[in-house]
Amino acid sequence: MIALAFLFGLWTAMLRARREGIPAEKIGDVVLWIMAGAILGARIVYVTTYWREEFAGQPFIEIFMIQRGGLVYYGGFIGAIVAGFLYLRWKRLPLWRTADVLAPSITLGNVFGRAGCLLNGCCYGRPTNAPWAIQFPNGSYAWYHQFYDQHLSGVTANGPALPVHPTEIYDGLLNLLVYFFLAWLFRRKKFDGQVFATCLLCYGVTRSISEAFRGDYSSLHYHLGLSPGQWLSIPTFIAGLFLAAILSRRGPMRRGFQPEG
């Protein structure tokens, strides 16, 4: 799913790059940096968030075992932005125009990422009796974490997993809607950076919505009633407002590939 996310993200970003007059190979280069930054950031946040549950007392090598799952989207989101920003500045590429090219593809990539979460059994929702509730099989990631307290106390949990909200599907569908909206906005934007700023605004809203149904956090992760994802959504939304206000005053869009000084 991660591979599909980057492949479809790269393909759609290259199509938009042509409209902006940015060479497609430049987008390919920056996507490699974004990929590395996203995976690194996603793993760092996952390890720090679930250290007590999964990594305390385990061999150090477990930190690098991403083939077993364990990537946090908002960590990858931050890592991708940092890596992309550093590369664009290094190569003197037009920062906000390139960010507009990449922004819709980031949300499209998360659609595939959430499909991976569903297959892995992570990022599951709170127990519910809703008709669309899903149950993960015994022995799965979700089943183990639902009975985490019993495991800690030495009790073997043999019951079936509880029916839960399919939060992975909720978040995936929300990101798909945002992708189509950003792709539509890209063709109608009024200033460079508008699509990226809107992406931050939409992320702050949609992530807060899907987080309200999450059930994989323990009480240790909540502060003032908000989950880690909801806390991150607040500065992300504010950053989107700030960028939109500042960039809208910088003048009209520029076309063609012109390295920044």
N, C-alpha and C positions, 0 to 999 in steps of 0.2 A: 504493500500500500504506500509506503514511503517512496519507493521507486516510481510508482505511477503518479504520485503527487508531484514529484519534481519533473517528470517527463511531460505531463499535461500542462504544468505550470510554465515550463520552458517554452513549449510549443505556442501556447496562447500569448505569452509575453513577446515572443519574436514577431508574431503577427501584429501586435500593437506597436512594436518598435518601428516597423516600417512606416506607420502613419506619422510617427514623430520624427522621422528622418534619422533615427539612431541605427547604426549597423547592427544586424542581428547577431554577429559574432561577439559584439561587446556584451550583449545580454547573456549569451552563453557563458562568457567568462565570469560575470558577476553572479550568475546563478550557482556556479560551483562554490563560490565563497559563501553565498547565502545557505547552500546546503550544509556546508561544514559548520557554519555558525548556528544554524537551526538545530542540528543534531546535538552539538555540544551544549547549547543553552538548554535544550529540552531535557537532556540527561542530568545536567547539574541541578536543575530545579527539582526533578523527580527524586534524585538521591537525597537532597537536603530536606525535601518535604516528607519523604517516607523512610528516613534514616532509622528511626526507632523500630518501625514495623518490619523492615526487610534487610537492613544492612548492618545494624549494630551487632557486633559479635561475629560477623561473617568474614570470610577471607577478603582481603582488599580487592582482589581481582573481580569480585562480584559487581563492583561499581561499573565495570566496562562491559558487562554481559547484556547488551541491549537487544540481542536476538531473543531474549526471553520477555521482551516488552519493557515498558518503563520509560516513556517519554512524555513530558508535559508540554502541551501546546503553547501556553503563554511563555514558557521558558524558551521554546524554539522561536516564537514570534520575536522576543527580545533579541535572542542571539542572531537571528537573521537580519534584523534591522541594524544591529551594531556592525556585523561583518559586511553587510552591503554598503553601509555608510563609509566605513574605512576604505573599502575597495574603490568606491566611486571617487572619493577624495584623492586617493593615491593615483588613480588614472585620469584625474581631472575630467570626469564625465559629468554631464549636466545632472545635478543631484535630483532636483524635484521632478523634472521631466522623466527621468529614469524611474524614480519612485512611483510615478503615475502609471508607467508601463507595467511595473511589477505588482502593484497593489491588488488588482483583481485576481491575479494568479496565486497570490498568497491565500486568499479565501478559497479558491478552487482547490488548492492543495490540501486545505484542512478538511474538505469533504472526503477525500480519500483517507486522510489521517484518522478521521472519526470512524470510517469503515474498518480500519485496522484496529481501533480501540474495541469495536463491537466484536470482531473476530477473536481478539485476545482476551476479552472479558474485563478489561480495565475501564475506569471512568464510568462505572455503572451508576444507576440511579437509586433513589430511595424506594423502600418497599411500597407497593401500591396494589390495589385491587382493580385498577382500570382494565378495561377489556384488551387494551393493547400492551399490557405488561408482558415482560419477557422473563424467562428463567434460564440461568446458566447451569451447565451440567456439574454434577458433583466432581470435586477435584480440580475445578477450574480456578482461575485467579479470583473471580468474583465470589465463588463459593467459599474459598479459603478466607477471604477478607471479611465476609459476612460473619464468619464464626471465629474471627481473630481472637476475641477475648477468651473464648473457650480453649483455643489452642494454647494461649499464654498460661492458662491455669492448669494445663495438662489434661483437659477434657477432650475426648475425641468427638468431633461433630459429624454425625452420620446422616443427619436429616437432609432433605432436599434444599436447594438454594431458594431463597424467597423470591417471589415475583417482584420485579422492580421496574421503574420508569426506564424506557430505552433512551437515556440521555444522549448516548452516542448518535442516535438517529435524530433526535431533536436538534443537536448542535450541527450535525451534517446538513440537515435541511435548511437551517437558518443561514449557514455559510453559503449554500447554493443560491439562495435568494439574494444574499449580499453580492455574490459574484455577478449575477445577471444585472443587478442594479449598478454596480461599479463599471461593468463593461458598457452599459448604456450611458452612464455619466461620462466615461472617458471620451466618447465621441462628441460630447456637448460641453466639455469643461470650459471654464472662463479664464482660468489662470493655472500656471504650472504648480503642482502640488495639491490641487483641489481633490483629486481622486485619492491620493494617499491620506490626506487629512480626513476625508470622509470614511476611508477604511478604518482609521483609528476610532472615529466616532461610532461606526457600526459595530466594531469589535467590542467596544465598551458596553454597548447595549445588549447584543446577542449573547455575549459570554455571561453577563449577569443573569440573563433569563435562564439559560441552560444550567448554570451553577445552582439555581434555586431548587433543582430537582436532583442534584447529585447526592449519592449515598455512600461514596467511598471514602469520605473524610471522617476522621475520628474527631472527638471533641477537642483534642489538642490543636487541631488545625483552625478552629473557629475563633475569631476575635471580634468582640462586640456584635456577635451574631452573623458575621460575614465570613465567607470562605476565602481562601487565598486568591482564587480567580476573581471573585467579586472585588476584593481589595485592589487587585491590579487593574481592574476595569476602570476604577475611578481616575487614577492619573492618566490612563490611556485616553479616556474620553476628554479630559481636560487638555491633554496634549493636542488632540485633534481640533478642539476649539481654538486653541492658541495658534496652531499652524494655519488654520483657515483664515483667522483674522489677520495674521502677519503677511502671509503670502498673497492674499487677495489685493494687498496694497502695493505690490512690487511691480505692477505693470502687466501688459498683455503677454500672451504666450509667445515663445520663440520656436521657430521651426528649423529643421536641419541640424546636422551634427556639428557642434562647435564645442571643443573642449573648454572647460572653465579654467580661468586663471587662478 
